Amino acid sequence: MQEIHELRVETLSKMTDLATAGFGLVAALAWNDAIKGLFDYFLPQSNGGGIVAQLLYALVVTIIVVIVTMKLGKMTGKAKEVVEQDKK
């Protein structure tokens, strides 16, 4: 009976992870379009700013991704430490 309960919990956990990832992708695509729109607005392609806008956009997105990834990594590490301390 315990194995069935653990399987249900694991299945629910994986489904939650997949749903969260899916919603995260939708949000990322929405922000992608919004940020591209801002760059297109301030650096219109007609002025030769198309490639400049794309490069700036790629740089800004890369910086944001690196910062967020680092912060999440630190938070995850701290959470794992707390879990390990609670096990003792």
Legacy VTK file of the C-alpha trace (Angstrom):
# vtk DataFile Version 3.0
C-alpha trace
ASCII
DATASET POLYDATA
POINTS 88 float
0.000 0.000 0.000
2.896 2.350 0.806
4.376 1.800 -2.676
1.079 2.795 -4.311
0.941 5.975 -2.222
4.551 6.827 -3.142
3.805 6.218 -6.823
0.778 8.525 -6.689
2.806 11.247 -4.982
5.619 10.883 -7.529
3.135 10.994 -10.425
1.474 14.113 -9.002
4.869 15.710 -8.495
5.911 15.054 -12.096
2.585 16.319 -13.454
2.997 19.491 -11.399
6.516 19.944 -12.757
5.309 19.518 -16.338
2.397 21.930 -15.879
4.678 24.497 -14.261
7.177 24.166 -17.105
4.395 24.571 -19.660
3.050 27.716 -18.013
6.599 29.010 -17.682
7.113 28.542 -21.410
3.917 30.459 -22.190
5.004 33.302 -19.897
8.494 33.327 -21.424
7.068 33.571 -24.933
4.803 36.445 -23.873
7.746 38.312 -22.355
9.816 37.507 -25.427
7.284 39.251 -27.656
6.950 42.192 -25.267
10.698 42.780 -25.007
11.128 42.420 -28.771
8.369 44.997 -29.229
10.192 47.433 -26.966
13.437 47.028 -28.869
11.643 47.411 -32.204
9.919 50.540 -30.900
13.111 52.235 -29.714
15.398 50.891 -32.467
13.240 50.628 -35.593
14.580 48.504 -38.440
14.135 51.299 -40.968
17.030 53.173 -39.341
19.396 50.224 -39.674
18.758 49.313 -36.044
17.355 45.858 -36.791
20.545 43.921 -36.162
21.522 46.237 -33.324
18.135 45.671 -31.708
18.500 41.901 -32.075
21.983 41.911 -30.562
20.914 44.117 -27.643
17.867 41.926 -27.109
20.009 38.768 -27.053
22.432 40.389 -24.604
19.686 41.589 -22.254
17.910 38.217 -22.286
21.183 36.374 -21.664
22.016 38.579 -18.684
18.542 38.091 -17.217
18.696 34.314 -17.675
22.120 34.090 -16.022
21.032 36.190 -13.029
17.774 34.276 -12.534
19.510 30.913 -12.912
22.146 31.857 -10.341
19.519 33.071 -7.860
17.431 29.918 -8.302
20.524 27.763 -7.852
21.335 29.489 -4.565
17.753 29.158 -3.357
17.697 25.475 -4.272
20.982 24.877 -2.479
19.682 26.547 0.690
16.436 24.577 0.524
18.379 21.321 0.183
20.490 22.245 3.204
17.346 22.822 5.273
15.906 19.475 4.180
19.149 17.697 5.054
19.238 19.375 8.481
15.630 18.356 9.118
16.514 14.730 8.345
19.146 14.691 11.108
LINES 1 89
88 0 1 2 3 4 5 6 7 8 9 10 11 12 13 14 15 16 17 18 19 20 21 22 23 24 25 26 27 28 29 30 31 32 33 34 35 36 37 38 39 40 41 42 43 44 45 46 47 48 49 50 51 52 53 54 55 56 57 58 59 60 61 62 63 64 65 66 67 68 69 70 71 72 73 74 75 76 77 78 79 80 81 82 83 84 85 86 87
